Amino acid sequence: MANRIPILTVLSLILLASEVAIAQHVYTASGRLIRTQEALNPKSKSLTYYTHSDFNVVTDAYGGSLGNTVSHSLIRNSMHLDYSFTNNFLVALNALIYQDIHHRDKAGNFFENITLAAKVGGFSFANDMFYVGGMLTFMIPVADERYFNAWGVPYSAGGTETGINVLLSYYADNLFPRESFNANLNLGFYNYFDDGKNISNNNIPLRTIGNSSSFNYSLGFKYPTTTVDLMLEFWGWAWITAPPLQAYSRENMSFITLGARVKPLDYISVLLGYEYQLGGKNDETVYNNLFAITPRPGRGKATNYTEWRLIFGIQVNILPMTFGATTADPRSVDFSAESQGADVIIRKLEDIGEDKEVISRKIQEIQRRRQDIDKNLQQLRQILKISAPTPSAAPLPAPSPAPTQVAPVAPAPAQEPPKEEPKKQEETPKKKPVRKRK
């Protein structure tokens, strides 16, 4: 633990100093893809740290003071920490540490909001192929109202936003789900509680009327390997009650995200991704210079939202301590006939690092499969025993095919010859006494 504190500090400072920065819908440090949550929680007593960043830029956005052209960039950075109390319950603390939208030469905003998340999951059904869960989130604003209603970021008016999500996951391998291909679906409702909030970008207030709400969705696929996890996600939101006409990001939007999580060490991983906007490019914001609500600089090249994003993140598994430990890859475990003893299976599963409940369940599943295999082997052996004499009997009946065939074909003539034999036997004893008299 002490060895990892300097690593966390250095990584955080590097990210903040380089201004490579979050994206929306990142509520936990673990148990997720990029935007999509998995219904399977990390195992009990897991402590995970994660820093998520994204970056977007529009080149030649506007002219500079020296006659040159200046690019316009959007930069965000957030940090996440979560702890799994049990296999089914996790809490997360997320903070938007830095955001800079380069709006009217404003300085970047530090520590804009805090998001608390409580996640339940790991409830399986259909022979442990499917898992369900849920998540509840609370976003608490910290910054001043003038930093909200900004370009290229999810809509927010500075209210205490809440969301609830239903999580469903499918895993191709019910014995080792975390190491198998999985598909995840998230459906949620989000309320912005923005009634009466000021969305103006200057000193003239512009108050909202009523609360805005949206329906959020996400579909993600992950293909994990020993060294890298490949991810593909489709996600977005649709407004139930749209924000005011002067609000940014008030369109129904959808995105596609490609990502790869590289795992150079057993306790650290690096996330790289690219995100592209699919739907919602038609600008629906009514701009008003009176409230300094103007289009994003870009000379017509910039969309109403960020058309693409580059994603970068680093995840550190603090607990359980695995630094320097050698853990077995479940996919490399040999369950052949030579190594299917119960003690061997237990030892291998313990090396993988699963908890006792999971080990016992997996051992029962393996033993059940072994029993099925043994039954099949017994049936095959019986079939082989029955079929074994038939091929060997083919050459054997060659010397005596007649009796076997005659007995069933002609039973009557077989009985007649023995009747003739006793007649011959009666004649022979009559001839014997005649020979004695001579």
Secondary structure per residue as TSV (DSSP state, phi and psi in degrees):
chain	resnum	aa	ss	phi	psi
A	1	M	-	360.0	-44.6
A	2	A	T	-65.2	-32.9
A	3	N	T	-69.6	-22.4
A	4	R	H	-91.5	-19.4
A	5	I	H	-60.2	-47.1
A	6	P	H	-61.2	-34.7
A	7	I	H	-64.0	-45.4
A	8	L	H	-61.9	-41.9
A	9	T	H	-64.0	-45.4
A	10	V	H	-64.1	-43.8
A	11	L	H	-62.1	-41.6
A	12	S	H	-64.8	-43.8
A	13	L	H	-66.0	-38.1
A	14	I	H	-62.3	-43.7
A	15	L	H	-67.2	-40.7
A	16	L	H	-70.2	-39.8
A	17	A	H	-67.6	-37.3
A	18	S	H	-82.5	-8.0
A	19	E	T	56.0	32.5
A	20	V	-	-98.0	116.5
A	21	A	-	-129.6	360.0
A	22	I	-	360.0	176.4
A	23	A	-	-130.0	169.0
A	24	Q	S	-75.3	165.2
A	25	H	S	61.7	36.5
A	26	V	-	-115.6	101.9
A	27	Y	-	-109.5	-14.4
A	28	T	-	-136.0	159.7
A	29	A	S	-84.1	-23.5
A	30	S	S	-137.4	178.5
A	31	G	S	65.4	37.2
A	32	R	B	-156.7	171.4
A	33	L	S	-89.4	-106.9
A	34	I	S	-110.2	-60.2
A	35	R	S	-99.5	-23.7
A	36	T	-	-97.5	133.1
A	37	Q	B	-87.3	141.8
A	38	E	-	-88.3	147.6
A	39	A	S	-78.6	-12.1
A	40	L	S	-94.4	118.7
A	41	N	-	-80.0	157.9
A	42	P	-	-64.2	160.9
A	43	K	-	-68.7	164.5
A	44	S	T	-56.1	143.7
A	45	K	T	64.4	36.7
A	46	S	E	-98.6	128.3
A	47	L	E	-116.1	123.4
A	48	T	E	-131.6	138.0
A	49	Y	E	-113.8	142.8
A	50	Y	E	-150.1	138.6
A	51	T	E	-122.8	126.4
A	52	H	E	-118.7	137.1
A	53	S	E	-138.6	152.5
A	54	D	E	-148.0	162.0
A	55	F	E	-148.6	138.9
A	56	N	E	-142.9	143.8
A	57	V	E	-144.6	145.3
A	58	V	E	-118.2	115.6
A	59	T	E	-74.5	150.9
A	60	D	E	51.3	48.1
A	61	A	E	-72.0	-42.0
A	62	Y	E	-156.8	165.2
A	63	G	E	-79.0	142.4
A	64	G	-	-87.3	177.1
A	65	S	T	-70.1	-22.4
A	66	L	T	-100.0	17.1
A	67	G	S	84.4	0.3
A	68	N	-	-88.9	172.5
A	69	T	E	-102.4	144.5
A	70	V	E	-119.9	138.5
A	71	S	E	-82.9	154.7
A	72	H	E	-116.8	126.0
A	73	S	E	-123.3	154.1
A	74	L	E	-121.7	127.0
A	75	I	E	-132.5	133.2
A	76	R	E	-140.6	151.6
A	77	N	E	-147.0	133.2
A	78	S	E	-135.3	158.8
A	79	M	E	-128.8	145.8
A	80	H	E	-135.7	142.9
A	81	L	E	-142.1	126.5
A	82	D	E	-134.6	157.2
A	83	Y	E	-138.1	131.6
A	84	S	E	-98.6	107.3
A	85	F	S	-70.0	-40.0
A	86	T	S	-136.2	-178.8
A	87	N	S	-68.0	-12.4
A	88	N	S	-118.6	-3.5
A	89	F	E	-137.7	130.5
A	90	L	E	-139.0	143.7
A	91	V	E	-123.2	148.1
A	92	A	E	-136.9	145.1
A	93	L	E	-120.0	120.4
A	94	N	E	-125.4	139.4
A	95	A	E	-134.2	130.3
A	96	L	E	-81.3	98.8
A	97	I	E	-77.2	-43.0
A	98	Y	E	-143.0	137.8
A	99	Q	E	-147.4	131.4
A	100	D	E	-138.9	112.6
A	101	I	-	-102.6	1.9
A	102	H	-	52.1	52.9
A	103	H	-	-101.1	115.0
A	104	R	T	51.1	42.4
A	105	D	T	59.6	25.8
A	106	K	-	-73.0	148.3
A	107	A	-	-74.2	161.2
A	108	G	-	-65.6	151.7
A	109	N	E	-102.6	126.9
A	110	F	E	-100.3	141.5
A	111	F	E	55.7	68.3
A	112	E	E	-82.4	-42.1
A	113	N	E	-154.7	167.2
A	114	I	E	-125.6	135.9
A	115	T	E	-121.2	126.9
A	116	L	E	-104.3	138.0
A	117	A	E	-135.2	138.3
A	118	A	E	-123.1	124.9
A	119	K	E	-125.7	130.2
A	120	V	E	-115.5	142.6
A	121	G	E	-172.2	-170.4
A	122	G	E	81.5	18.1
A	123	F	E	-96.1	112.3
A	124	S	E	-100.2	159.3
A	125	F	E	-156.6	174.4
A	126	A	T	56.8	54.5
A	127	N	T	59.2	39.3
A	128	D	T	63.4	21.4
A	129	M	T	-87.1	-25.8
A	130	F	E	-120.8	147.0
A	131	Y	E	-132.4	146.5
A	132	V	E	-125.0	158.3
A	133	G	E	-167.5	-175.5
A	134	G	E	-154.0	160.2
A	135	M	E	-144.9	138.6
A	136	L	E	-121.3	130.5
A	137	T	E	-126.3	148.5
A	138	F	E	-134.6	120.8
A	139	M	E	-102.7	119.9
A	140	I	E	-109.0	114.8
A	141	P	E	-72.2	145.5
A	142	V	-	-121.1	-35.0
A	143	A	S	-78.3	171.3
A	144	D	-	-70.9	157.4
A	145	E	G	-60.4	-27.5
A	146	R	G	-67.6	-10.9
A	147	Y	G	-92.9	-1.1
A	148	F	S	-99.8	175.9
A	149	N	S	53.5	65.7
A	150	A	-	-117.6	166.7
A	151	W	T	-65.6	148.7
A	152	G	T	58.1	16.6
A	153	V	S	-130.7	160.4
A	154	P	-	-56.5	144.4
A	155	Y	-	-60.2	136.3
A	156	S	-	-157.5	135.5
A	157	A	-	-109.3	6.2
A	158	G	S	94.3	15.6
A	159	G	-	-89.3	169.6
A	160	T	-	-83.2	97.0
A	161	E	E	-85.1	143.8
A	162	T	E	-131.5	150.3
A	163	G	E	-147.0	152.2
A	164	I	E	-133.9	135.6
A	165	N	E	-132.0	144.5
A	166	V	E	-105.7	132.8
A	167	L	E	-118.0	134.2
A	168	L	E	-136.8	130.8
A	169	S	E	-133.3	143.5
A	170	Y	E	-117.5	132.8
A	171	Y	E	-121.0	133.0
A	172	A	S	-70.3	-25.4
A	173	D	-	-120.1	115.3
A	174	N	S	-77.5	-14.7
A	175	L	S	-84.2	-41.5
A	176	F	S	-128.5	73.7
A	177	P	G	-66.1	-36.3
A	178	R	G	-67.1	-21.9
A	179	E	G	-103.3	12.5
A	180	S	S	-118.5	164.3
A	181	F	-	-60.1	138.8
A	182	N	E	-143.3	151.8
A	183	A	E	-123.1	135.3
A	184	N	E	-131.2	136.9
A	185	L	E	-124.9	128.5
A	186	N	E	-121.0	131.1
A	187	L	E	-129.8	131.3
A	188	G	E	-149.3	164.7
A	189	F	E	-121.2	136.3
A	190	Y	E	-131.5	131.3
A	191	N	E	-118.1	129.6
A	192	Y	-	-92.1	-14.3
A	193	F	-	44.7	54.2
A	194	D	-	-104.8	13.8
A	195	D	T	-62.6	125.0
A	196	G	T	80.6	3.6
A	197	K	-	-80.9	151.7
A	198	N	B	-92.4	118.9
A	199	I	-	-108.5	14.1
A	200	S	-	-74.9	152.1
A	201	N	S	-104.9	16.9
A	202	N	S	-142.8	-162.4
A	203	N	S	-80.8	-4.5
A	204	I	S	-90.7	114.0
A	205	P	-	-70.5	146.2
A	206	L	-	-135.4	100.7
A	207	R	B	-89.6	142.7
A	208	T	-	-84.8	157.2
A	209	I	-	-123.1	117.9
A	210	G	S	86.0	163.3
A	211	N	-	-94.9	137.4
A	212	S	-	-88.5	150.9
A	213	S	E	-149.1	155.4
A	214	S	E	-144.4	160.6
A	215	F	E	-106.6	122.6
A	216	N	E	-107.5	146.0
A	217	Y	E	-145.8	155.8
A	218	S	E	-159.9	136.9
A	219	L	E	-130.9	118.4
A	220	G	E	-130.8	144.4
A	221	F	E	-122.5	137.6
A	222	K	E	-132.8	133.1
A	223	Y	E	-119.5	98.6
A	224	P	E	-85.1	145.4
A	225	T	-	-129.4	-174.9
A	226	T	S	-66.6	-36.0
A	227	T	S	-111.8	-18.3
A	228	V	E	-150.9	145.8
A	229	D	E	-111.7	124.2
A	230	L	E	-97.0	135.4
A	231	M	E	-134.9	143.2
A	232	L	E	-137.8	129.3
A	233	E	E	-137.1	144.1
A	234	F	E	-122.5	125.9
A	235	W	E	-154.1	167.9
A	236	G	E	168.8	-164.3
A	237	W	E	-148.2	154.7
A	238	A	E	-130.9	130.9
A	239	W	E	-75.3	132.8
A	240	I	E	-89.6	-49.9
A	241	T	E	-123.1	108.4
A	242	A	-	-71.7	152.5
A	243	P	-	-67.9	175.9
A	244	P	-	-60.3	161.5
A	245	L	T	-62.4	-26.6
A	246	Q	T	-88.3	9.6
A	247	A	-	-90.2	144.1
A	248	Y	S	-79.0	157.5
A	249	S	S	56.9	43.1
A	250	R	-	-99.2	14.0
A	251	E	S	-93.1	155.9
A	252	N	-	-75.5	118.5
A	253	M	E	-120.8	151.3
A	254	S	E	-140.1	150.9
A	255	F	E	-141.0	159.9
A	256	I	E	-122.6	135.9
A	257	T	E	-128.0	128.2
A	258	L	E	-110.3	133.3
A	259	G	E	-148.9	160.2
A	260	A	E	-141.9	128.6
A	261	R	E	-104.9	110.2
A	262	V	E	-90.0	133.2
A	263	K	-	-119.8	79.3
A	264	P	S	-70.1	-29.7
A	265	L	S	-127.1	167.1
A	266	D	S	-74.1	-14.2
A	267	Y	S	-122.9	4.3
A	268	I	E	-139.0	144.6
A	269	S	E	-145.1	153.2
A	270	V	E	-119.5	131.0
A	271	L	E	-107.7	128.6
A	272	L	E	-126.3	137.2
A	273	G	E	-156.1	163.7
A	274	Y	E	-137.0	136.7
A	275	E	E	-128.0	137.9
A	276	Y	E	-132.7	139.2
A	277	Q	E	-82.2	125.0
A	278	L	E	-94.9	-52.5
A	279	G	E	-121.9	158.7
A	280	G	-	92.0	24.0
A	281	K	-	-82.9	-13.2
A	282	N	S	-75.4	117.2
A	283	D	-	-70.6	121.0
A	284	E	-	-111.3	6.2
A	285	T	-	-80.2	134.5
A	286	V	-	-93.7	107.6
A	287	Y	-	-80.4	145.7
A	288	N	B	-144.8	112.3
A	289	N	G	-65.5	-22.6
A	290	L	G	-61.4	-33.9
A	291	F	G	-107.0	15.7
A	292	A	T	57.4	36.6
A	293	I	B	-102.7	97.8
A	294	T	-	-124.8	160.9
A	295	P	-	-64.0	158.3
A	296	R	-	-67.8	137.3
A	297	P	S	-59.1	142.7
A	298	G	S	168.5	-0.7
A	299	R	T	53.4	40.5
A	300	G	T	86.7	-7.6
A	301	K	-	-88.4	-21.3
A	302	A	S	-87.2	136.0
A	303	T	-	-83.9	172.5
A	304	N	S	-64.5	-23.4
A	305	Y	S	-127.1	178.8
A	306	T	-	-76.0	115.0
A	307	E	S	-67.3	-27.7
A	308	W	E	-147.9	160.6
A	309	R	E	-143.9	145.1
A	310	L	E	-100.5	134.7
A	311	I	E	-118.5	138.3
A	312	F	E	-145.2	135.7
A	313	G	E	-155.3	158.4
A	314	I	E	-132.8	130.6
A	315	Q	E	-118.2	134.4
A	316	V	E	-125.7	121.8
A	317	N	E	-87.7	102.4
A	318	I	E	-78.0	-47.6
A	319	L	E	-126.3	144.4
A	320	P	S	-72.2	156.9
A	321	M	-	-68.4	118.2
A	322	T	-	-125.7	10.3
A	323	F	T	-64.9	124.0
A	324	G	T	80.5	-3.5
A	325	A	-	-86.1	151.6
A	326	T	-	-109.8	112.2
A	327	T	-	-108.6	146.6
A	328	A	-	-83.0	145.7
A	329	D	-	-82.1	122.6
A	330	P	G	-56.3	-31.7
A	331	R	G	-71.8	-15.6
A	332	S	G	-94.9	0.0
A	333	V	-	-70.4	132.6
A	334	D	-	-94.5	117.6
A	335	F	-	-112.6	35.4
A	336	S	S	-73.5	174.7
A	337	A	G	-63.6	-26.9
A	338	E	G	-77.2	-16.2
A	339	S	G	-133.7	42.8
A	340	Q	-	-107.9	21.3
A	341	G	-	-68.1	148.5
A	342	A	H	-61.3	-40.9
A	343	D	H	-65.9	-35.5
A	344	V	H	-67.6	-42.5
A	345	I	H	-63.6	-43.6
A	346	I	H	-60.3	-45.3
A	347	R	H	-63.9	-40.2
A	348	K	H	-67.8	-40.7
A	349	L	H	-67.0	-34.4
A	350	E	H	-67.0	-34.7
A	351	D	H	-64.6	-31.0
A	352	I	H	-67.9	-27.0
A	353	G	T	97.7	21.6
A	354	E	-	-80.9	161.4
A	355	D	-	-79.7	168.5
A	356	K	H	-64.7	-38.8
A	357	E	H	-64.0	-42.8
A	358	V	H	-66.8	-39.1
A	359	I	H	-61.2	-47.5
A	360	S	H	-62.3	-40.4
A	361	R	H	-66.2	-40.3
A	362	K	H	-70.9	-36.2
A	363	I	H	-64.9	-41.7
A	364	Q	H	-61.4	-39.5
A	365	E	H	-65.8	-42.0
A	366	I	H	-66.2	-42.2
A	367	Q	H	-63.3	-37.8
A	368	R	H	-63.4	-41.5
A	369	R	H	-65.3	-37.4
A	370	R	H	-65.4	-40.3
A	371	Q	H	-61.9	-41.1
A	372	D	H	-63.1	-40.7
A	373	I	H	-65.4	-41.5
A	374	D	H	-62.3	-41.6
A	375	K	H	-61.8	-42.4
A	376	N	H	-64.7	-37.7
A	377	L	H	-66.0	-40.8
A	378	Q	H	-62.6	-42.2
A	379	Q	H	-63.8	-40.1
A	380	L	H	-64.9	-39.8
A	381	R	H	-64.8	-40.6
A	382	Q	H	-63.4	-41.1
A	383	I	H	-62.8	-40.8
A	384	L	H	-66.4	-37.5
A	385	K	H	-64.9	-40.8
A	386	I	H	-69.4	-41.1
A	387	S	H	-81.3	-15.2
A	388	A	T	-63.4	-46.9
A	389	P	H	-68.0	-27.4
A	390	T	H	-63.2	-44.7
A	391	P	H	-70.3	-34.4
A	392	S	H	-75.3	-27.2
A	393	A	H	-72.3	-18.8
A	394	A	T	-62.4	-46.7
A	395	P	T	-76.1	-28.1
A	396	L	T	-66.6	-43.8
A	397	P	T	-69.1	1.8
A	398	A	S	-58.7	-47.2
A	399	P	S	-70.6	-26.2
A	400	S	S	-128.2	54.4
A	401	P	H	-79.3	-26.0
A	402	A	H	-64.3	-53.2
A	403	P	H	-59.4	-37.7
A	404	T	H	-68.1	-33.5
A	405	Q	H	-85.4	-35.2
A	406	V	H	-70.6	-38.0
A	407	A	H	-55.4	-48.2
A	408	P	H	-79.3	-27.4
A	409	V	H	-78.9	-47.8
A	410	A	-	-130.6	82.5
A	411	P	H	-74.4	-30.2
A	412	A	H	-65.8	-52.2
A	413	P	H	-64.2	-24.6
A	414	A	H	-67.7	-26.5
A	415	Q	H	-85.3	-25.5
A	416	E	H	-69.4	-43.9
A	417	P	H	-57.2	-38.3
A	418	P	H	-64.4	-24.1
A	419	K	H	-70.1	-33.0
A	420	E	H	-74.4	-32.0
A	421	E	H	-62.6	-42.9
A	422	P	H	-63.9	-26.9
A	423	K	H	-65.6	-40.7
A	424	K	H	-65.7	-35.6
A	425	Q	H	-68.0	-32.6
A	426	E	H	-69.7	-33.3
A	427	E	H	-72.2	-34.5
A	428	T	H	-64.8	-41.4
A	429	P	H	-69.2	-24.6
A	430	K	H	-70.4	-35.3
A	431	K	H	-72.7	-31.6
A	432	K	H	-61.8	-47.4
A	433	P	H	-66.4	-26.6
A	434	V	H	-66.7	-37.4
A	435	R	H	-68.2	-36.2
A	436	K	H	-65.6	-39.2
A	437	R	H	-62.7	-38.4
A	438	K	-	-63.4	360.0
